[in-house]
Every structure is written in C-alpha cells, then in structure tokens.
Amino acid sequence: MIALEERQIGELVAENYKTATVFKKHKIDFCCQGGRTINDACQRKGISIWPILRELEEVMNTKAEGAIDYKSWPLDLLADYIEKKHHRYVETRSQEIKPFLDKICRVHGERHPELLEVNKHFTASVGELAQHMKKEELVLFPFVRKMVEAKNSGRKLDQAHFGTVENPINMMMSEHDTEGERFREIARLTDDYNPPADACNTYQVTFALLKEFEEDLHLHIHLENNILFPGAVALEAELAANQTESAL
C-alpha cells in the first residue's frame, strides 16, 4: 500500500472529494496540479506535511454521508454531467458576474485599481472557457461516448481523426492549467475574495460570486483531469487490446 504522503493528490480527491477541503484550506491545487504527491506539494510550498496528513486522515475516517462517488460513474454519464452542470454554470454565471464587475470597476476602480486587473483576467477566462468547452462538447465528449458505446455493444471503434484520445486530453489539460493560473491571480488580487471595508453591497456580492465561480471551476477541472480523462485513456487502451485479441 502506498503511504498517504506519497499518494497523488488528484487520485485521493477522486476517491473521496471531502479531502478537497483540506487541500483548499492549505491552498494546494488538487485539480490542475493533481498529479503531484502530497509530499511534493508540501515541499514546493515550504509547509509542514504533518498537519495536512492528520487532517486528511480525520476526513477519510469520517463517514462520507451524502458524498457523490463520481469515480464509480460510467464515463458517458460523467461527460453528460460535466456538460449539463458545469458547462452551463460557466455560461450562465459568467453573464451574471460580468455586469457586476463592470459596475464596481466604474464606481470603485479609482480607489481599487486591482479591480480592473480582476475584470481583465475574468473576461479573458470566460472567453477562453467558452472555446474550451465547445471543443470538449464537439470533439472530446462525443468520442468518450463512442468508446463507451463500443465497449457496451462489442462493436469496433473507428479511429478518431485526432489519433489517440490523449491528444485532445493533453490540450484540454494545458488549457485547464491556464485557467487555474488565472484564478490564482484573481484570488491574490481580491485577497481571497475578501472585500475591503468600503465595499458596497454590489462589491460584496461580486466577490462572493467570483469565489463560487472558482470553487465550481475547481470541481469541474477535477472531474475531468482526475477522473474522466484517465478513464478515457484507460478505456481506449482496453478497446485497442480487445480489438487486437479479436484479430488474432
């Protein structure tokens, strides 16, 4: 058995999403950088690993009532869920946040110029995410569904125009890294979404919505990077092996 400190963060969160609360508390990225071990992440941040291990063990030993076991879902169901829940969330919530950001920039931007930077980063992120999600919806997710259908039916899977599924996955993961970095910068600029003393109601609501947006994006990226994508790579390999055996 692998020692807890040598477990990959993304795998651990995929098995028990409640562990994400520990990583969030210590500002350890579990989605875009989920391939690191706990030990490696702590060393890079220069923080002690022992409090984190204790907190993780406490969470893992607590009965996970009401927790969703995304890892047990069929890949086509997970792709549908991501598209219908998280993609739609990005589309609708970004349209709510942008006017609020524009307003507080006009009213408070002179006293708080960091808001202009936040608005710039958020606008760029929304634009990139829109293109990113379309690529998933039109290219990657349909192929995942085809692979699941091929496995369930026993039919041969046709070669995709992009070659192996790892090609679009690598592109998606690179884009996830970019958006993760953008929101780390937004969190820094907003003091982790804590509005200043002179913040009006709109200012406070905007920061609360931005925080919620980032939290949803973390789960969104986690479901893809740590569950859907590894599952798709493994399924493609399984189908290729089965087809090779059938040809012998």
NORBELDA-V193352 format. One record per pair of residues at least 6 apart in sequence whose C-alpha atoms are under 6 Angstrom apart, sorted by sequence separation. I is the first residue (numbers start at 1). J is the second residue. D is the distance in Angstrom with one decimal. If there is no record, write none. Layout:
i->I j->J d->D
i->I j->J d->D
This chain:
i->13 j->19 d->5.7
i->109 j->115 d->6.0
i->13 j->20 d->5.9
i->42 j->49 d->5.9
i->150 j->157 d->5.9
i->195 j->204 d->5.9
i->105 j->115 d->5.9
i->193 j->207 d->5.2
i->10 j->30 d->5.5
i->9 j->30 d->5.8
i->10 j->34 d->4.0
i->9 j->34 d->5.0
i->10 j->35 d->5.9
i->8 j->35 d->5.6
i->8 j->36 d->5.4
i->9 j->37 d->5.6
i->8 j->37 d->4.2
i->9 j->38 d->5.9
i->7 j->37 d->5.2
i->6 j->37 d->5.2
i->5 j->38 d->5.1
i->5 j->39 d->5.1
i->118 j->186 d->5.6
i->76 j->145 d->5.0
i->32 j->177 d->5.5
i->31 j->221 d->5.7
i->31 j->222 d->4.3
i->10 j->226 d->5.4
